Amino acid sequence: MNNQKQQKPTLTGQRFKTRKRDEKERFDPTQFQESIVQGLNQTGTDLEAVAKFLDASGAKLDYRRYAETLFDILVAGGMLAPGGTLSDDMTRTEFCLFTAQEDLETMQAYAQVFNKLIRRYKYLEKGFEEEIKKLLLFLKGFTESERNKLAMLTGILLANGNISASILSSLFNENLVKEGVSAAFAVKLFKSWINEKDINSVAASLRKVGMDNRLMELFPANKRSCEHFSKYFTDAGLKELSDFARNQQSIGARKELQKELQEQMSRGDPQKEIIAYTREEMKKANISEQTMIGIIWTSVMSSVEWNKKEELVTEQAIKHLKQYSPLLNAFTSQGLSELSLLLKIQEYCYDNIHFMKAFQKIVVLLYKADVLSEEAILKWYTEAHLAKGKSVFLEQMKKFVEWLKNAEEGDEFHIFSKRHETKDRG
């Protein structure tokens, strides 16, 4: 037996020195900041020259790594410390957004600088949005004039689609809201946004990111009412925004009401109670009868699981609507309400293919139940119908409309009677 210790194998070979470019660079924005500041000091207030300088510098400087530093300098003149104050130990420039003239034209020119920069370097898009969110959280650290400029710029950027309306969530910060900073900033922001586009464009952008129902959060909880919001923004010259918020609140209230009515029907609550509750809510939310009948129709039709077979769904619908005709009757005291209901029925039957053939039978049933009047049906038939399924529904209603025009008091139109249809043709 060999008592000698076996030698462990060793790795041999040449050791390579790590290349300098492969070593991870330490985050040090000082040199980057100096390069940008020097360039801005040279271009001065000529924003065309600024845009060209930024375009060319992207090839030499690491914009991806120092995006936050770049945007801080362009907005505030230097790197911002937490809270929004300028870092003392850093070089700064006097040529930036915060030192520019406080007018819309200048802010539009600055918006173009950012627009060109982000179009040229697409990877800056996300970082720019994060920068705006951060700046909004720092509002208390800026002067009133600086806030105004930032608000105008943000409104223009939103209008141009450079940033998403989701950045507005920063304005819901408790401290900013409590001190009234958020609401005051929002006034300037929305004015410049609406000036660039219009309220419909603003509304679409807000809806896209679910901000349309959150505008009340610009105010403290004790002032978070439609009345306060409306007065504040109307007094500030933004009546369109007040009207939009009021409308949004009304839509929200209607959705809640519809959901509640649907639940009451699904539970089988007595119709007298449902009618009383609906009348109370109508009054409270200031909802017209024409609007209310639409909500009731949707609730009635959503409170049941419909048969998937066309030949069975009509019978099921007639039985279900017969049951709820007293409820529908209670909210069709005006001709306009009856017409609103007819249009809702037409829309429903068109959107739900299984109901296409049920339209005439539903209308006749509601006529017999005194929910719909002869006048409303004739008006719908001659001039007030929708384009949706128009030819199909008008054809379905032809015989019944003829009967309505010629019927004597006490005559009855039979929904399902083929014999009666033959007699009508005769």
Phi, psi and omega in degrees: 000131181278113182277351181293137179294133178286133181284131178288143179292146179239149177274128178240162180144177184275135177268129180265141176280134179297131179292148183299322184290338180276345178286142181288124181288144177284142180288109181218096185281359186303307182296320179300313181300317181298320180296316181292314181300316180300316180296318180291323178295328179284321181280334177063226185271001179282097187290336174296316179294323178300313181300318180294318179299315181294322178299311182290322184293334180299336179282335184255328184256155184273080180297323183299317183284324186246036182302315182298317179299315180303311182290324176303315182295314183296327181272309190251352178096350180189180180290138182264135174276163178306134182103342174105006178272154179283138178294127185293323189275009183248151175293144178224165180239151177271355182257091181206177181303315185293339179259357180287171178293143182270074174214161186297321182299315179295320180293326176295322179294320178294322178300324178294323178299311179295320180300312180296318181298315183285328176292325180285319181239083187304329182294348180278348186308306183295316180298325180293318178297319178296323179297315180297318177302316181295314180301322179294326178288337181269006189309323182295338180276354181257160176284168180299318181295319179297319178298316180301316180296316180296322179295315180296315180299314181300318178299318180292317180297322177294318180296324181277354180077017178288332178225160181271151179293353178295341179297338182297342180299335178297331181288347180273008177301131188306315182293321178293320181294313184301322183268005176078006182293318183299311183296317180296319179295319181299325179301308181296318182298309183292328178297315181287327178295311180293327178297324181282321183238237172202176185297329180293322177293317178300312181301317180297317180295320180293317180297321183304325182246016176070025179267351185297332181257012184247001186298333179299337182289357174289347182244155176298159185307322183286350179242012186276067179232158181297324182296313182295314180302313183299314182295316184299310185281332176292316178298330181275001178090021180239057182300324181300321180290322177299314180296320179298313182296321179297318179296319179297319180295321179296318178298317178299316180296321179295319179297317179296318180296315180299317180299316181295316179299318179301317180294319179299318180292318180297327178284342182081031178298148179301141183296330178301318180292319179297318180297314181298315180297316182297318180298319181295314180294324177302314182293314183299314184266004180055051181261132180286161180296322179301320179288319184297320183294328176294318179296317181296315180303313180298318179296316180299315184283344180263354186271007183221150176272118185273145177294141182279347181270126184302320183290339181262334185292327180298313180298318179296319181295317181298316180296315182294315182289330176298319179298320184261011179298325177299324179292315179295322180297323183295339184239029174229050181280348181242150178302321180295325178293320178297317180295319177301318179296315179301318179293323177295319179296315180301313181299316182296313181295329179285317183287334179248098190308327180294342183263000183307318183275353184270349188308305185298320182293323178294315181297315180297317178302313182290334173293315180294330181272009180063024176275318180248138180264164177302316183301314182296318181295317180294322179295315178302315186295316187278324187215339192256010182284162176275168177284336183299114177063019186312306185297320180296310185289322178295321178296317178301323187272351188308307184295320181293321179295319176299317179298317180300319182291329186252351187293143173270160175305129177095345177293150180235137177263125183269124184297311188257359190280111177289326180302318181293322180296321179296318181297319179300317181295327179287000000 
